[in-house]
């Protein structure tokens, strides 16, 4: 299917809103884009530097720069009050490990496990083959720390199906 929007024409179709991760607690994409003034306050407030100015000047999350600390500084800095309350889930994304994972292709690698503070990614030993990664979604905070560390680019953040969305943020002790 061809996207005939002006933005798609001018950018060569590379920037698709469906694949763009917005700041945590920013809510629905359409609401965010219609109300965001592109003032960069959230970008300036981001202590980990993962918020960047994207196509059209809207902020997006770039996990190649680090992980989300869930500090809520981006939301506090927004003069428009676009962000949801801190006690709600920061976003409805989940990590997925794709088939290009080195361990799934019998090459020893555990970079994602080393980067995961919550212990959501583990490798369980198996006989006569490289241990595959196992993702415990109950432990995963979707902070994105593992994404930049994956040498194969096999870890991605994807939208969580509506039936599986988390109603509130699980606080870390």
Secondary structure, DSSP 4 states (H G I P E B T S, - for coil): -----HHHHHHTT---GGGPPPPTT---HHHHHHH-----HHHHH-TTS-EEE-GGG-EEE-GGG-------HHHHH-TT--SPPTTB-S--EEEEE-TT-TGGGT----HHHHH-TT--EEE---TTSPPPEEE-TTT-----HHHHH-TT--EEEEEPPGGG--SB-----
